[in-house]
């Protein structure tokens, strides 16, 4: 387990030509590509083509990504643009709402799409942030969100820590998660969206 | 303009809210970042497709352009917006893409059967159409920079163009 989990190091290693680092990026961010692309009405073949376009583009742009924290945003945006293009190309006629019988409300649909894209980016940031925590903090948070839930007794037994320290450790782990690079990066991106684009 | 947001803006504020976000995130990412092989059940994509996608994505790395002589051109997003205007028309759908470079630019119109292009400023050039699966297709433009390729059966593709003045390569274009 000497592999780094730091996104910046992985990006630099991939830019330097290391296939293994590239494979790590694919492993880490394919769920993001899929979660963005599957919000569109695309066939399985289209999903494959869009995904591959995103990865081929990233190969060419990997050494121009100056801020590795921006990588999830770059991937999500590229996937979204390509999926929109493909979906538009497929649409031979305006989609019709089969229930109401009228045209779909494009605005409502695109707001919904934005929400889903934002949710996908947040989920990726949380998963990335979690990967940056110490193993003890990471394992505790993972055990705390298991479904069905574990009792503090069971968690105490699994981690070998006193029941009384679970609450305080959880608070510290969450503070670290909140302060982690991926979440900070996404929050500042969302903030600039808000200030720049009248999102609220 | 006020827009109604249906998702929670306070996704990391407060410990309970952050725990809820984390629970959703881990449920959504049934593929753990530390897993070596993709787990099945990433919603919406069947396991064999998923395996193919991971394999293709890893193999994409071998397509890295080492040739620094070529300027890499990205498609301008404006052309994608223009395209929205023709939605719903009875005309065969075609896409126009503009790749603006420092010295030369390329405009492509991707139709159902053909890819028709133009080099700007007007000049002749040598063009290579590349796909991942098939052989490269090479041709010379006419003297005013126009060229036509049969649309390849495989997506995505990219185009390399060299003229007396410059050499450029486009980003990969998803054609489906």
Interface residues (C-beta under 8 A of the other chain):
Chain A: X5 X14 X17 X19 X22 X23 X26 X27 X28 X30 X31 X34 X35 X38 X44 X45 X46 X47 X48 X49 X50 X51 X52 X53 X55 X56 X57 X58 X59 X60 X81 X82 X84 X85 X86 X88 X89 X91 X92 X93 X94 X111 X112 X115 X118 X119 X120 X122 X123 X124 X126 X127 X128 X130 X131 X141 X142 X144 X145 X147 X170 X171 X174 X177 X178 X183 X187 X198 X199 X200
Chain B: X1 X2 X3 X4 X5 X6 X7 X9 X11 X12 X15 X18 X19 X21 X22 X23 X24 X25 X26 X27 X28 X29 X30 X31 X33 X34 X35 X36 X38 X42 X43 X44 X45 X46 X49 X50 X52 X53 X54 X56 X57 X58 X60 X61 X63 X64 X65 X72 X77 X80 X83 X84 X87 X88 X93 X95 X132 X155 X156 X158 X171 X172 X173 X174 X175 X176
